[in-house]
């Protein structure tokens, strides 16, 4: 199956744009929200900061590994290309299947819902209320103004990304600049003007903080540390997405490693600055006692902005979410495009606009699927987030392992950049990935057993419903579903095999 046209992508993304894509994908809401829960998890400011350092170093280990592959194979699709070359076309297909149906579209749906929720806060709840609501497999499916705004945000950002990639890169640069400015404003404002500021807060522990919504199993000890690590790694997630637009980065052999490594280090510095500022302004007990209806950033900003803090942080969260949505849509469409060029996906997804030189076919289909997920899952932002991230981490590990495989499989291939600290650094990232996946699966083993038991006893729909409501299980199931789909596709289009 041949591509629908021969128009090519163009290398219109500068180093600054590439770094902005890294920053824009990573810095979302975590830096404004996570400190409260993490304080409850590990108890002290020093431990929260340590967790952020460890999670940042693990993300940097991943970036160092990805940088070797990106400089070696600077093509559209990034991880899809790495998987295809290391493990073969079936594994490349599985990554693309996961990325399109679980990873990217799931993340975009979650971001669209989150954007609508923050906008609703800013305008005083005017988007509340449903036009109608139904239930599918025991899962509530409402549809109202919030869903309309979420859908519009996805469609508008997709429209922006249908313009030339240089325009999309420029928008990413502006939006990432705003994110950096917001983090610096809150951090520096707290250092200079917070009324209750005291460096002794860093030596205190959470004593009697309410820790609303944080389970006892996720407080202190090993369980608390793992929970905090998962929260910090979620806040760092997205550093790898610039590899998906590797085919459009200028001088990729030089700029891709710089963007991956430089962007990740910049994010680490911003996260540490923000959290130092939070603990300088408030004691750990005060932070742990913050209501789930507020955020650490809001309470800190109140120290120097007064009543304006609520609106300011809501606007910061809104703009940050919009920026992440933009870079996710920009990068995500390149995977189905690359698959279609290889004959592994619908031919129409390989369409490149002859005017703007972007993959409009893939962008449009990606938007349609993300909108479907908004309608199906918007009643729970957490489900959408978990639905996306578990599937992604499976392939983070496989792609990092590809560094070892390709060193053996393609020893003479040109490598403009070699992973620093090889083999120790990539191995550390692999161990962290195994820990994350194993811990997550242990947490859902009871639901998996109950769902399987229902199916074995003849209650097929009830069992499937229980499994489908559990994001990690559903994520693994959807990835596995890609195997028969690949088999059918390769039989229908033999050149894809």
N, C-alpha and C positions, 0 to 999 in steps of 0.2 A: 504494500500500500504506500503510495508516494505522497509527499506533502502536497497540500492544495495549491501552493504557489512557491516561487523561488525567491521571494523577497526576504532579505536577511535582516537580523537584528544588527544594530550599530553600537559601537563602543562609545557611548555618550556620558558615562558616569566617571567623574573625576575622583581623585583620592578623597577629597573632602566629602563628596556625595556618598562614597562607599563607607566612610567612617560614620556619616550621618545615618546611613541605613542600619549599621550595627547599633548605634545609640538609640535610634528611633524604634527599632524592634525590641530592645531590651527595656529601656526605661518606660514603664507604664504607670501602674498605680502602686506597685509593691513598695517603692521607696517612701510613699506617703502613708501607707497603711500597715505594713508588716511589723513594725517595732513593738506594738502592743502585744500581739500574740507571741512573738518571739521572746519578749521579756517574761511572759508567763511560762513559756517552754523551758527556759534555761535559768531564769531567776535574777541574773545580774547584768549590768551594762557591759562589763568586760567580756562575759560569755557571748552576748549578742554580737558585739564587735568581732570577737574571735570567729563566730559562725560565719559572719559576712566575709571575713578574710579567707577562711577555708573554702567557702563556696565560690568566692571570687577566684582563688587560685585553681580550684578544680575547673572552673569555666575557662580560665586562661590555659590550663593544660589541654582542654578540648580545642581551644582556638589555635594553639601551637600545632596540634595534630592536623586539624582541618587546613591550616595554612599550607602545609606541604602538599596536600591533595589539590587544593585550589590553584596553587601556582603551577602544579604539574599538569592539570587538566582544566584550564580556565574556559569552561563551556557553560552555556545555559543549562540550568537544571541542577547544577552543583552536586548535591548528595546523590541524586538519581544517577548521575554519570559515574560517581565514585563507586556506588553499589554495583552498577552494571559491569564496570571494568574489573572489580575485585571478585565478585561472586557470580557473574553471569546475568543474562537478560531477565530470567525469571525473578531474581532478587531485585534487580532494578525496577521491574514492574511492581513488585510488592511495595517498595518504597514509594513509588509514584502513586500507587493505589492508596496507601496510608496517608500520604501528604495531601492528596486531593480530597478524599472522602472523610478523613479523620483529622489530620493535623492542621492544615492551613484553613480550610473552610470552617472547621470547628472553632478555631481561634478567632476568625473573622466574625463569625456569628456571635461569639461571646463578647467580643469588643463592641460590636454593634449594639448589643443589649446593654452593655455597661455604659456606652456613650449615652443611650437614651435615659438610663437611670440617673446619671449625673446631671443631664440637662433637666430632668424632672425636679431634682433637688434645687437647681438654680432658679427655676421659675415657680417654685412654691407648690409643687405637686399637681400642676395643671394637666399632666399627662396620665394621671391615675384613672383607673376604670377600664373595663373590658367591653368591647363590642359584643363578644360572645366567648364562650369557653366550652371545651369538650374534654374527653378523656380517651387516651389511646394506650392500651396495654397497662392500665393503671396509672398512667402518667398524665397530669393535667396539661392541657394545651390551650392557654388563653390567647386571645387576640384583641388588642386595643391600641390606644395611641402610642404606648411605649414600643410595641412591635412595629408600628408604622414608621416611627422615627428611626428605629434600628435598621429597618429595611432601606429607608432613604439614605442613611449614612453610608451603607455598603454600596448602594447604587451610585451615589454622588462621587465617592472616592474611586470607584471603578471607572467612572467617566473621566476623572482627572488622570488616571493611569493609562487611559487610551490615547492621551496626548504623547508627544515625543518623550523618550526616556530621559532626555536632558531636562525637560520640564519636571518630570516626576522626581528626578534627583534634586532639582532645585527646591521643590516643595518639601522633600524630606530634609534637606539642609535647614530650611527655615523652621520647620516644626521641631526638629531636634535641637536647634538653637534655643527655641522657646522652652523646651523641657529643661535644658541645662540651666538656663536663666532662672526658671522657677525653683529648681533644687537649690541653686546658689542663693536665691533671695530668701528662702525659708531658713537655710542654714546660717547664712551671714547675719540675717535679721535676728535670729535667736542668740547668736554669739554677742551681738552688739546691744540688743535692746530688751531681751527677755527679763522680766521683773524678778522672777524667782531663781535666776541662774546661779549655779554653784557647782564648781568642779568636784566637790565632795560627793555629788550624786553618782559619779563614776565608781566610787568605792562602796556604795550601798547595795543592798539586795531588796528584792520585792518581798515585803513583809505584809501580808494581809490584803494584797490587791485583789479586786473582785474577779479578774480574769474571766469575764463574761463570755460564755460560748466555748471555752477551752476545757476539754475533758481532763479528768484527773490523770489518765494514762499518758497525756501529752505534757505533763508538768514535771520538770526536773528529771534527773537520771538519764538513762540511755534513751528512753522513749521520748523525753522532752528534747534531747539533743537532736535526735533524728527528725522530729517534727519541725524544729527550728531550721535544720539543714534543708528540709524539703521546701520550707517557706522561702529561705534565702535563694535556693537554686531556682525556684519559680520566679523570683524577682530578677535573676540574671538570665532567664531563658530568652533565646532569640539571637544570641551573639553569632550564630552560625549562618543566619539567613542571607547574608551578603553573598555567600557562595552560589546561591540560586541564580543570581544575576551576573555570574562571573563572565558570561559571554558578552556583557555590555559594559564592563569596567575597562577603562583606559589603562594601558600598560599593566595588565593583570598580574604578570609574574612578580612585579614589584609592589603594586598597590594592594592586592588582595591580602598578602600576609600583614602588611602595615595596617590595613583597615581592621582585620580580625584581632590582631594583638593590641594595637593602639586603642581601638574602640573599647575592648574589654578592660584594659588598664584604666582608661578614663572613667568608665562606669564604676569600677571598684573605688576609685578616689571619690567620686560623687556620693556613693552610698555610705562610705565611711564618714565623710564630712556631714551628711545629713543626720546620721544616727548619733554621731558625737554631739551635734547641736541639740538633738532631742533630749539626750541624757544630761546635757549641760543645763537645759532649760527646766526640765522636770525630773523628779526623783523616779526611780524604777517602780515604786509602789504607786505613785500618781499615774504613771504610764499604764501599769497593769490594770488600774481601776477605770480607765477611759471606757465609756459606753461603746457598744458596737455601732450605735447610731452616729458616732463621731469618728475621729481619727487622731492619731498622734500629731500629724502635721497641722490639723485644725487647732488642737489645743495649744500647741507651741506657738502658732501664728497669732492666737488670741493674746499672747503676752506682749506683742508689739503692734498688732493691727486692731485689737479690740473687736467690736461686733462685725467688722468687715472680714474677719478671718474666715467665717463660714463660707461666704460667697467667693472669696479669693481662692480657697482650697478647692471648692467645687469647680471653679473655672479652671484651676490648674489640672485637676483630674480629668475634666472634660477635654481640654486641649491635649493632654498627654495621651489619652485614649485615642483621640482622633489621629494623632501622629503615628501611634503604633498600628492602627488600622490601615493607614496609608502605606506604610512600609510592608505590612503583611500582604496586602493585595498586590503591591508592586512585585515582591519577590515570589509569592506563591504561584502566580500564573505561569512562571517559567518552567515548572516541573511538568505539568500536562502538555505544555508546548513541546518540550524536549522529547517526551514520550511519543507524541504524535509524529514528530519528525522521524523517529525510529520505527514507526509503524506499530507502536504498542498502545495507541489510544485513538480516539475518534479523529479522523483526518481533518475535520473542520477546526480542531484545536491547534493545528500547525499554521493557521492563517496569520500572516504578518501584514499589517497595514502598509501598503505601498507609500502612503503619505507620511506616517509617523514612525514606521519601522518598529512597532511594538506588537506583541501577540494578542491581537484583539479577540480572536476566537476563544483562546484560553481564558482571557480576562472575563468575557461575558459568561461563559459556562461556569467558571468559578463563582461569579456573583450569584448566579441562579441557585447553585447548590448551597452557598452560604445563607441565602435568603430562606431556603427550605428549612435549614437547621434553626434559624431564628424562630420560625413559626413553630417548629416541633419542640424546641428545648428552652425557649425564653423564660419559662417560669422558674428556672434555676440556673443562675450564672455559674455556680460551682460545678454543676454537671457538665456544662459546655467546656469549662476550663479543664476539668479532669479528663473529659472525653478526648480533648486535643492532646494534652501533654503526655499521657502515658504511652500512647502510640509513638510519639516523637522520641521518647527516651530509649525505646527499644532500638531504634535505628541510629541514635547518637552512638550507642555502643558498637553497633555493627560497622558504622562508617569509621570510627576511630580504629577498630580492629583492622580495617582495610589498609591502614598505614603499614602494618606488619606484613599483610598478605601481598601488597603490591611491591614492597621492598624485595620480596622473594620472586614474585611473578614477573615483575618488570624491572630487574636490577639495573638495566642500562638506560632506562628512560631518563630524560632530562628533568632534573629537579632543581629549579631556580632557588627554592628554599627547602631546607631539610628541618624537620621538627626538632626544635631545641630539646635536649635532654632525652632523646630517644635511646633506649626503649622505656626508661623509667616513667617519663612524663605521660606518654599515651597509656601506659599500663595503669597508672594511678587513676586516670579518668575512667578507664574500663572498670576498675574496682568500684569506684563511686557509682557508676551507672548500675552495676549489678546490685549494689546495696539499695539504691532507690527503687529499682524494679522489684527486688525481693521483698522489701518492707511493704511496698504498696500491695503486692499480691497476698502477703500474709494477712493484711488487714481486710481482705475481701473473701477469704477462704470459706467462711461460714455461708455467705450468700451464694457462692459458687456451688457448695455442696447441697444447699437447700434447693436451688434452682434445678440442679441435675437430678435430685431425688424426685421432684415434681414431674419432670419430663419422663423419668423411668417408670413412674406410677401412672402414666397416661395423661397427666395434666399438662399437655404440651404448651398451650398458650400461657397458662399461669407461670410455668417454669421459664419460658422464653421471656415473659414480662419481667420476672425477677432478675434474670441475667441482663436484660437490656437496660434495666434501671441502674445497673452497677457499671460506671464508666470504664474501669480497667478491664473488666470481663468483656464488655461490649467492644472495647477497643481491640483486644486480642482476637475476638471473634470476627470482627470486620477485616482485620489484616489477614487472618486465615482464609476468609472468604475470597480473597484475591487469588488464591491458588487455583481453584476451579475456573475462575474467570480468565486467568492467564491461559489455562489449558484450552478452554473453548476458543479464546481469541487466537491463539497460535495455530489451532487447527483450521480456523476459518481463513486466517491470513498467514500462510506458512512462512512468508518472508519475515514475519515478526519473531519467529522462533530461532 
